[in-house]
Structure formats: C-alpha cells, structure tokens
Amino acid sequence: MPSFLEAPVAGAYHLLTSLVTAIEPLAGSSAAVIAIVVCTLVVRLCLVPLSVRAHRGLRARAELMPQLKKLSDRHRGDPERLQRELAKLQAESGTSVFAGLLPTLAQLPFFWLMYTLFSRAMVAGESNQLISGSLLGAPLGLHWPVLTGTPAFVVLAVLLGVVGWFSARLQLRQLDETATPLSRRLARILPFGTLLSAAFLPLAAWLYLLTTTTWTVVERTILQR
C-alpha cells in the first residue's frame, strides 16, 4: 500500500479501537461488532444530505423521461447531435445520469478502510486487535468458509437476501410504464449483487454491507413517500 494511504488507515484503526475499548465493558466480545454498526450508521447519517439530493435528482430525471424519449426518437440517426441535446437538457434541468450514485460513491473510502482494517494482521505497526472480535463465534477477519457453514455467515447471508428483496421491490416501484423489460429484470437482480460480492469479503465487511443496505432501504422508503 502507498505510504500516503497508511495515515488514514492508522487514524481509522485508532478511532475504531478506542470505540471498541469504550464499549467493551458493556458489550464484551461483541464490542467490535457494535463499533462497526455504529460507525456505519454515523457515516450514513452524515450522507443524508447527499441522499436527499440524489433522490431529488432521480425524481427530476424521471419527470424528464418523456422529453428524453422524444429526443432519442428525433435524433436516432445522429448520435452526436443526440448526445449534445441530452447534455443540454440535463444541464438546463440540473439533473445528471450520476444523480443516484452520489451516496454510493461517497461511501467508497469508508468501505475501503473497513476492508483494509479487517483484512490485515498488522495495522499502524502493531498486531491488529480488531480481527480478534467475533460474531456468533466467527472472527471478524474471517472470509466465507468454503466447506463449512459458519452460523454467522449463514445468518448474515439470509438477512442480506431479505434486504435485497425489499430493495428490489423499491426499485421496481420507481420504474414507470416506459421501463423496458431489461430494466425491470435488472431491478429484480441487481440488489442481490451485494450478497454475491460479500462472498469475497471478510465478515466485518458483511456487517457493514448489511447495515448500509438496510439503511438505504429504510431511507428510500421514507423519501418515496
């Protein structure tokens, strides 16, 4: 890892271990689990303004769909003109094709830190204390076991599947009558991609993904009202 990235990793490590130490008298061996959930919730709370902005952008873009379709039909034979007209329409309306990606992109540094902290035996020049934490008897630094069904992974996999199902329902609800069959198929499948990607991550990252995806479902439900 480049040396300039070690500083944020060390800072995050000391912050997280301090939080674990503070709640350990009450939480015991679950202190690291609670610390991950709390940190994730704090990050998502800080990102609420971005989520609101992204939701407004998606709603504005949905309202523009009839105009976007007209432009596509009108300039179908001239891709360059079509791109210019689409860019002009989006600029005038203040929307963007990346409107819904803002919260996800903003979370990437935190997710990278979480993965790094629970996938290394040494952090900040000392033995990594965080990976000694456990959930249902499984160390937080453990990856998905190939031959054994560790209860922690099974429970989290089921919960991620349930959250993915609710997320898929929300995405389908957002689609209008102009949505293509491919769009509807992707809306049903993509939310379960979190479960697939989790198979390659340590248990701590599973906790993060479950917490953040649950927050996303609740947040979208509230914003869509």
N, C-alpha and C positions, 0 to 999 in steps of 0.2 A: 504494500500500500504506500502511495506517495506520502512523504513526511508531512506535507501541509494538511493532510486529512487526519493525521493522528491526534491533533489538538481537539477537534470536535468529538472524536471518539472517546478520548480521555475525559473530556468535560462531561459528556453524557454518562460515561461509566461512573464517575464520582457522584454525579447527581442521583443516578438511579440507586447506587449502593447506599447513599445517605438516606434515601427514602425507604429502602428496604430495612435498614438498621432502625429507622424511626418507628416503623410499624411492626417490626418483628416481635416485640414483647406481647402484642395483641394477636398477631396473625400467625406466629410461629413459622412453620415451614412453607406456609402459603404467602409469606410476605412478598416474595419476588413476583408471584402471580398477580397479587393485588396491585403492586407497583406498576406492572406493565399495563394493566387495565386502567389505572388512574392516569398514567402518563398519556395513554391513547385518548382518553376522554378529554383531557386538558388540551391536547393538540386539536382534536375535532371541535372543541368549544371555541378555540382561537380562530378556527377556519369557518365559523358560521357566516361571517360577512361575505366570504368568497362563495359559499354555498348558496346564499340568498341571491347574490349577483348572478351566479351561474344559472340558477333556476329562472330568474327573470329573463336572462338571455335566451334560454331554451324556449320559454313561452313566446317571446318576441319572434324567435325564428319560426316557431310553429305557425304563428299568425301570418308570416310571410310566405308560407309554403305555396299558396295559390299563385303568388307573383313569381316565385322561383320556378314553378312548373310552366307558367306562360313563357318565361324567358328561355327555358330549356327547349320548349316546343318551337319557339320563334327562331332561335339561333342554333338549332341542332346541327346544321351543316357548316357552322363556323365556330369551332371550339374556342378560338382565341377571342372572338367577339363575345361569346357566351361567358368566358371567364372574366372579362372586363365588366360586363353588365352585372354579373353576380357580385363581384367585388364592390362595385359602385352601390348596389342595393344594400349590401351588408354594411357598408360604411355609413350610408345615409340613415340606416335603422339602428346602428350601434350594436349590431349582433355579430357573432363570429361562429365559424364552424367548430371552434375550440371552446365555445361557451361552457359546455358541460364538463370540461376536463380540468377546470381550474382547481377544485378541491383535491382531485386525484394527483395532479402534478405537484401541488403544494405538500402533499404527504410523502412524496418520494424520499426526501432527505431523512425524514424520521424513520421510514421503513428501512432505509439503508443502514441507519445507525442501529436499529433494533436487530437486524440480521447480523451485523458485524459483532455486536456485543455478545450475542448468544451462539456464535459460531467459532469463537477464538478461545483457546486455552489461556492465552496471555493477553492482558489489556493494560495499557498505561504502565508497562514494566513490572507487573505483578500478576500472580495467579488469578484468573477470572473467578470471582466469588459468585457472580450471578448464575453461572451454569450449575451451581450446586443446589439451586432452588428446584422444586419439583411440583408436579400436578398429578394427583392420583398415583403417586409413586414413580412417575416418569420424570427424569431430569429435563429441565427446560431447554438444554442444549441438544437433546436427542432428536434425531431425524426419524422419519417414518420407518418402522421396522418392517423388513421385507417378509419375514417368515412368521412373525408373531403379532397378535392383535393386542397391542398395549391399550388398556382401557382409556387412557387419556386421549389418544389419537382417535379411537372409535367414537367417544363422546363428542369431541370437537368436530369430527367429520360429519356426524349426524346433525349437529347444530348448524354447521356451515351449509349443509344441504337444505335445512329448513329455511335459513335466512335467504339462501339463493332462490328458493321457491317464491318467497314473498317478494324478493327483488324483481323476479321475472314477471310477476303479476303487476307490479307497479309500472314496469317498462311497457308492458302490453297496454296498460290503461292510458299511457301517454300517447300511444300511436293513434293517428286518426284514420279515416276511411281511405285516404290516399296511400297509406303504407303498403309496400309491396309484400308478397308472401315471404321473400327473403328477409326483409326487415323484421317481420313477425317471428320468423324462425330464429333469427339471431337474438331477438329479445328474450326468447324462451331459453336459449342455450348459454349465452354469454355470462349471465350471473353465476353459473356453476363453474366458470373458469377459475374462480377463486379457490375452489376446492381442489381443482386439478393442480394449480400452481403450488398450493400448500404442501403437496406431497413431496416437494423438493426442499422444503424449508424446515428449520428446527421448530420444536414445539412452542417456543416463545413467540415465533412469528405466527403460528396458528392462533394463539391468543390475541395477538394484535389484529389479525385479519377478521376474526370473529367479532371482536369489539367494534372495529371501524365499519364493517359491513352492516352490523346491527344498527349502529348509529345512523348510517346512510339510509337504511330502510325507514327508520322512525322519522328522520329528518325530511325525507321526500314525502312521506305520508302527511306530515304536518304542512309542508309547503304547498302541496297539491290541493289542499282544502280551500 
